[in-house]
Amino acid sequence: MENKPLPDGELYERATDLYLTGDLFGALALLEEFLSRNPKHPYALLNLGKIHFELGNLDLARAYLEEALKLKPNLIEALRLLGDIYTDKGLIDKAIETYQRLVELHPSADVYNNLGYLYQIKGEYEKSIPYFDEAIKLNPNLAEAYYNKALSLRRLGKYEEALKWYTKAIEKNPKDADFYYNRGIVKKLLGDLQGALEDFQKAVELDPSFYRAYNNIGNIYYALGNPKKAIQYYQKALKINPHYLDAILNTAVVLRETGNCEEAIRWYDRALELNPNNPEALIDKGICLKELGKYEEAEKHYRKAMEVAPAFKPLALYNLACLYNLKGEKEKAKKLLEESFKLDPSLREYAKNDPEVEGLI
C-alpha cells in the first residue's frame, strides 16, 4: 500500500518544525517538495533562502531570497539576509539599496550601523557618520556604532574626535581588543606614546593572539629608544604569524638603523621571499648593501624597486645618487639627485642635512 503524499499545509508545518529543531537537511527536502507544488509561495522561498544561508550556500540563498522579494517586496527577513549576502559578495551598492529599503520599512540600530559601514567600505567617511549617529540614537549601547564612527573620524584625520568615540566604545564594551588597539593607533598619531603603549598592551591581554598589537608595541618601544625590546615584540608577533610582513620589515629596519646591516639583510631576504617585489625591502636592502661596500648589488636592488613600483622611483633615484657620490662619480650623482627632486620636491629639504649627498647640491 502506497503512502499518500502529505497535504500541503502539513508538509509545510513539518518542514518548519524540522528547521526549528535544527534539522536543516530534513527541512530542506520537505520545503523543496512543497515548493514544487507551490512555486509562488514567498515564505517557502524565504525559508529555503534562510536554510541555504545557514549552510553557507550564498548563491542559492540569494536566488531564493530575491525570488521571494519579487512576490512579496516587504519581506524584512529576506531583505536583512540579502543585505548580508551582497556585503559578503562585495556588491556594496546593492547592499546599500537593500538596507535603505529596510530603513524605510523597519528602521533599527543594526540597519543604520550596517549602512554606515557600507559607506566606510566605499571610502565615503563623511557620509557614513550620520548613519552611526542614528544607530546610537536608537541603541545607545551599540558599542560597534561608536567604534565605527571613531574609525570614520580617524580616516578623516579628526584624531581628537576619533579618540573620544573610541573611548565611548570601550565604555560600552571594555572586553573588545580591537577597540583598545584602534584607540592606541590614534593615541600614537597624536604623539601620546605611553597612552598608545597601554592600549596595545590591553589589546594583547584581552587577545594574546593579536600579533598586530605586538608589532605596534614593538614600534612604540623603538620610538621610545629601546630597540632591543622592540625586536622582542616583533618576534612575539612573528611567533603567532611567521609570515607577518610588517614585523619582518620592522625587525630589519631596527637592525639596519642600529648598524647591524648583515643581520638586517637576512631579514630583508626573508621579506623578499614572501614578496619579491616589495619596494621598501628592495630599497632598504640596497642601503645595507651600500653600507657593506657591495655597490653593484645595491644598485641592482634600487633599480628593481623603480621597475616594480614607480611610486618609489624618487627614493630609489635619491639612493642611487648617494651610491654614485660614494663611488666618486659626482656628475652622475648630481643628475640622479636632481631627477629625484623633480619627482619629489620634499627630498630637496631632506638632502640639506644628509652627509651622503654633501657637495652635490
C-alpha positions as CSV (number, residue, x, y, z in Angstrom):
1,M,0.0,0.0,0.0
2,E,1.5,3.3,-1.1
3,N,1.9,6.2,1.3
4,K,-0.3,9.1,0.4
5,P,1.6,12.4,-0.1
6,L,1.1,14.8,2.8
7,P,-1.3,17.7,2.4
8,D,0.4,21.0,1.6
9,G,-0.4,22.5,5.0
10,E,1.0,19.6,6.9
11,L,4.1,19.3,4.7
12,Y,4.9,23.0,5.3
13,E,4.3,22.6,9.0
14,R,6.6,19.6,9.3
15,A,9.3,21.4,7.3
16,T,9.0,24.4,9.8
17,D,9.3,22.1,12.8
18,L,12.4,20.4,11.4
19,Y,14.0,23.8,10.7
20,L,13.3,24.9,14.3
21,T,14.8,21.8,15.8
22,G,18.0,22.3,13.7
23,D,17.4,19.5,11.1
24,L,18.3,21.8,8.1
25,F,18.6,19.0,5.5
26,G,15.3,17.4,6.6
27,A,13.6,20.8,6.4
28,L,15.2,21.5,3.0
29,A,13.9,18.3,1.5
30,L,10.3,18.9,2.6
31,L,10.4,22.6,1.6
32,E,11.7,21.7,-1.9
33,E,8.8,19.2,-2.2
34,F,6.3,21.9,-1.0
35,L,7.7,24.4,-3.5
36,S,7.4,22.0,-6.4
37,R,3.7,22.1,-5.7
38,N,3.5,25.8,-4.7
39,P,6.2,27.6,-6.8
40,K,4.9,31.1,-5.9
41,H,4.9,30.7,-2.1
42,P,7.0,33.6,-0.8
43,Y,7.5,32.2,2.7
44,A,8.7,28.8,1.4
45,L,11.2,30.7,-0.8
46,L,12.2,32.8,2.2
47,N,12.8,29.7,4.3
48,L,14.8,27.9,1.6
49,G,16.9,31.1,1.4
50,K,17.4,31.1,5.1
51,I,18.5,27.4,5.2
52,H,20.9,27.8,2.3
53,F,22.3,30.9,4.0
54,E,22.9,28.9,7.2
55,L,24.5,26.1,5.1
56,G,26.9,28.6,3.5
57,N,25.3,28.2,0.0
58,L,25.2,32.0,-0.5
59,D,24.4,31.9,-4.3
60,L,21.4,29.6,-3.8
61,A,20.3,31.6,-0.8
62,R,20.5,34.8,-2.8
63,A,18.4,33.3,-5.7
64,Y,15.6,32.1,-3.3
65,L,15.5,35.4,-1.4
66,E,15.4,37.5,-4.5
67,E,12.5,35.4,-5.8
68,A,10.7,35.7,-2.5
69,L,11.0,39.5,-2.7
70,K,9.6,39.6,-6.2
71,L,6.4,38.1,-4.8
72,K,6.4,40.0,-1.5
73,P,8.7,43.1,-1.7
74,N,8.4,43.9,2.0
75,L,9.8,40.7,3.5
76,I,12.0,42.2,6.1
77,E,13.9,38.9,6.9
78,A,14.7,38.4,3.2
79,L,16.0,42.0,2.9
80,R,18.2,41.6,6.0
81,L,19.8,38.4,4.7
82,L,20.2,39.7,1.2
83,G,22.0,42.8,2.6
84,D,24.4,40.5,4.4
85,I,24.9,38.4,1.2
86,Y,25.5,41.4,-1.0
87,T,28.0,42.8,1.5
88,D,29.8,39.4,1.7
89,K,30.0,39.3,-2.2
90,G,31.3,42.8,-2.4
91,L,28.1,44.1,-4.1
92,I,28.2,47.3,-2.0
93,D,25.8,49.4,-4.0
94,K,23.2,46.6,-4.0
95,A,23.7,46.1,-0.2
96,I,23.2,49.9,0.4
97,E,20.0,49.8,-1.7
98,T,18.7,46.8,0.3
99,Y,19.5,48.4,3.7
100,Q,17.9,51.7,2.5
101,R,14.7,49.7,1.9
102,L,15.0,48.2,5.4
103,V,15.3,51.7,6.9
104,E,12.0,52.7,5.3
105,L,10.3,49.5,6.4
106,H,11.8,48.8,9.8
107,P,14.5,51.2,11.0
108,S,16.8,49.7,13.6
109,A,20.2,50.5,15.1
110,D,21.8,47.5,13.3
111,V,20.5,48.5,9.9
112,Y,21.8,52.1,10.3
113,N,25.1,50.8,11.6
114,N,25.4,48.5,8.6
115,L,24.6,51.3,6.2
116,G,27.4,53.4,7.8
117,Y,29.8,50.5,7.5
118,L,29.0,50.1,3.8
119,Y,29.7,53.8,3.1
120,Q,33.0,53.3,5.0
121,I,33.9,50.5,2.6
122,K,33.3,52.9,-0.2
123,G,35.6,55.4,1.4
124,E,32.7,57.9,1.9
125,Y,33.6,58.6,5.5
126,E,31.6,61.8,5.9
127,K,28.5,60.2,4.6
128,S,28.9,57.2,7.0
129,I,28.8,59.3,10.2
130,P,25.1,60.3,10.2
131,Y,24.2,56.6,10.0
132,F,26.3,55.7,13.0
133,D,24.7,58.7,14.8
134,E,21.2,57.3,14.0
135,A,22.3,53.8,15.2
136,I,23.4,55.3,18.5
137,K,20.2,57.2,19.0
138,L,18.2,54.0,18.5
139,N,20.5,51.9,20.7
140,P,22.9,53.9,22.9
141,N,24.5,50.7,24.0
142,L,25.6,49.6,20.5
143,A,29.3,49.7,21.0
144,E,30.1,48.8,17.4
145,A,28.4,52.0,16.2
146,Y,30.7,54.2,18.5
147,Y,33.7,52.2,17.2
148,N,32.7,52.6,13.6
149,K,32.1,56.3,14.0
150,A,35.6,56.6,15.5
151,L,37.1,54.8,12.6
152,S,35.4,57.2,10.1
153,L,36.7,60.2,12.1
154,R,40.2,58.7,12.1
155,R,40.1,58.2,8.3
156,L,39.1,61.9,8.0
157,G,42.1,62.9,10.1
158,K,40.0,64.1,13.0
159,Y,42.1,62.3,15.6
160,E,40.9,64.1,18.8
161,E,37.3,63.4,17.9
162,A,38.1,59.8,17.0
163,L,39.8,59.3,20.4
164,K,36.6,60.5,22.1
165,W,34.5,58.0,20.3
166,Y,36.9,55.1,20.7
167,T,36.7,55.8,24.4
168,K,32.9,55.7,24.3
169,A,33.0,52.4,22.5
170,I,35.3,51.0,25.2
171,E,33.0,52.2,27.9
172,K,30.2,50.3,26.3
173,N,32.3,47.2,25.7
174,P,35.5,47.1,27.7
175,K,36.3,43.5,26.6
176,D,36.9,44.1,22.8
177,A,40.7,44.0,22.0
178,D,40.1,45.8,18.7
179,F,38.7,48.8,20.4
180,Y,41.8,49.3,22.5
181,Y,44.1,48.6,19.5
182,N,42.5,51.2,17.4
183,R,42.4,53.8,20.2
184,G,46.1,53.0,20.6
185,I,46.7,53.8,16.9
186,V,45.0,57.2,17.4
187,K,47.0,58.0,20.6
188,K,50.2,57.2,18.7
189,L,49.2,59.6,15.9
190,L,48.5,62.2,18.5
191,G,52.0,61.7,20.0
192,D,50.8,60.0,23.2
193,L,53.2,57.1,23.0
194,Q,52.7,56.0,26.6
195,G,48.9,56.0,26.2
196,A,49.3,54.1,23.0
197,L,51.5,51.5,24.7
198,E,49.0,51.0,27.4
199,D,46.2,50.4,24.9
200,F,48.2,48.0,22.8
201,Q,49.2,46.1,25.9
202,K,45.5,45.9,27.0
203,A,44.7,44.5,23.5
204,V,47.1,41.6,23.9
205,E,45.9,41.0,27.4
206,L,42.4,40.5,26.0
207,D,43.6,38.6,22.9
208,P,47.0,37.0,23.3
209,S,47.0,36.1,19.6
210,F,46.7,39.7,18.5
211,Y,50.0,39.8,16.5
212,R,49.4,43.3,15.0
213,A,49.2,44.7,18.6
214,Y,52.5,43.0,19.5
215,N,54.0,44.6,16.4
216,N,52.8,48.1,17.4
217,I,54.2,47.6,21.0
218,G,57.5,47.0,19.2
219,N,57.1,50.2,17.3
220,I,56.4,52.2,20.5
221,Y,59.4,50.8,22.2
222,Y,61.6,51.6,19.2
223,A,60.2,55.2,19.2
224,L,61.0,55.4,23.0
225,G,64.6,54.4,22.3
226,N,64.6,50.8,23.2
227,P,65.5,48.8,20.0
228,K,66.2,45.6,21.9
229,K,62.7,45.4,23.4
230,A,61.2,46.5,20.1
231,I,62.7,43.4,18.4
232,Q,61.5,41.2,21.2
233,Y,57.9,42.2,20.5
234,Y,58.3,41.9,16.7
235,Q,59.4,38.3,17.4
236,K,56.3,37.7,19.6
237,A,54.2,38.8,16.6
238,L,56.1,36.5,14.3
239,K,55.8,33.6,16.6
240,I,52.0,33.9,16.1
241,N,52.2,34.7,12.4
242,P,55.6,33.8,10.9
243,H,54.6,35.4,7.6
244,Y,53.6,38.8,9.0
245,L,55.5,41.1,6.7
246,D,55.3,44.3,8.8
247,A,57.0,42.6,11.7
248,I,59.7,41.2,9.4
249,L,60.4,44.6,7.9
250,N,60.3,46.3,11.2
251,T,62.9,43.9,12.6
252,A,65.1,44.6,9.5
253,V,64.7,48.3,9.9
254,V,65.7,48.3,13.6
255,L,68.7,46.2,12.8
256,R,69.8,48.4,9.9
257,E,69.3,51.6,11.9
258,T,71.3,50.3,14.8
259,G,74.2,49.3,12.5
260,N,73.6,45.6,12.1
261,C,73.4,45.5,8.3
262,E,74.5,41.9,7.8
263,E,71.7,40.7,10.2
264,A,69.3,43.2,8.6
265,I,69.9,41.7,5.1
266,R,68.8,38.3,6.3
267,W,65.5,39.8,7.4
268,Y,65.1,41.7,4.2
269,D,65.7,38.5,2.3
270,R,63.0,36.8,4.4
271,A,60.6,39.7,3.4
272,L,61.6,39.3,-0.2
273,E,60.9,35.6,-0.1
274,L,57.3,36.5,0.8
275,N,57.1,39.3,-1.7
276,P,60.0,39.5,-4.2
277,N,58.7,42.9,-5.5
278,N,58.4,44.7,-2.2
279,P,59.9,48.1,-2.9
280,E,60.6,49.0,0.7
281,A,62.6,45.8,1.2
282,L,64.4,46.3,-2.0
283,I,65.5,49.9,-1.3
284,D,66.4,49.2,2.4
285,K,68.3,46.1,1.5
286,G,70.1,48.2,-1.1
287,I,71.1,50.7,1.6
288,C,72.5,47.8,3.7
289,L,74.5,46.5,0.8
290,K,75.8,50.0,0.1
291,E,76.9,50.3,3.8
292,L,78.8,47.0,3.4
293,G,80.5,48.3,0.2
294,K,78.6,46.0,-2.1
295,Y,77.8,48.7,-4.6
296,E,76.8,46.7,-7.6
297,E,74.3,44.6,-5.7
298,A,72.9,47.7,-4.0
299,E,72.4,49.4,-7.5
300,K,70.5,46.3,-8.7
301,H,68.1,46.5,-5.8
302,Y,67.4,50.2,-6.3
303,R,66.8,49.7,-10.0
304,K,64.5,46.8,-9.3
305,A,62.5,48.9,-6.8
306,M,62.0,51.5,-9.5
307,E,60.9,48.9,-12.0
308,V,58.3,47.2,-9.8
309,A,57.0,50.3,-8.0
310,P,57.1,53.6,-10.0
311,A,55.9,55.4,-6.9
312,F,59.2,54.6,-5.2
313,K,61.3,55.9,-8.1
314,P,62.2,59.3,-6.4
315,L,63.5,57.5,-3.3
316,A,65.4,54.9,-5.5
317,L,67.0,57.7,-7.6
318,Y,68.0,59.5,-4.4
319,N,69.7,56.4,-3.0
320,L,71.4,55.8,-6.4
321,A,72.7,59.4,-6.2
322,C,74.1,58.6,-2.7
323,L,75.7,55.5,-4.1
324,Y,77.4,57.2,-7.1
325,N,78.6,60.0,-4.8
326,L,80.3,57.5,-2.6
327,K,81.9,56.0,-5.7
328,G,83.2,59.4,-6.7
329,E,81.0,59.7,-9.8
330,K,79.9,63.2,-8.9
331,E,78.3,64.3,-12.2
332,K,76.2,61.2,-12.5
333,A,75.2,61.5,-8.8
334,K,74.1,65.2,-9.4
335,K,71.9,64.3,-12.3
336,L,70.2,61.5,-10.4
337,L,69.7,63.7,-7.4
338,E,68.1,66.5,-9.5
339,E,65.8,63.9,-11.1
340,S,64.7,62.7,-7.7
341,F,64.0,66.3,-6.6
342,K,61.8,66.9,-9.7
343,L,59.7,63.8,-8.9
344,D,59.5,64.5,-5.1
345,P,60.5,68.1,-4.1
346,S,60.4,67.1,-0.4
347,L,63.6,65.2,-0.9
348,R,65.5,68.5,-1.5
349,E,64.8,69.6,2.0
350,Y,65.9,66.2,3.4
351,A,69.1,66.3,1.3
352,K,70.2,69.6,3.0
353,N,71.1,67.6,6.2
354,D,72.2,64.4,4.5
355,P,76.1,63.9,4.6
356,E,75.8,61.3,1.8
357,V,74.9,64.0,-0.8
358,E,77.3,66.6,0.6
359,G,78.8,68.7,-2.3
360,L,76.1,67.7,-4.8
361,I,73.5,70.5,-4.1
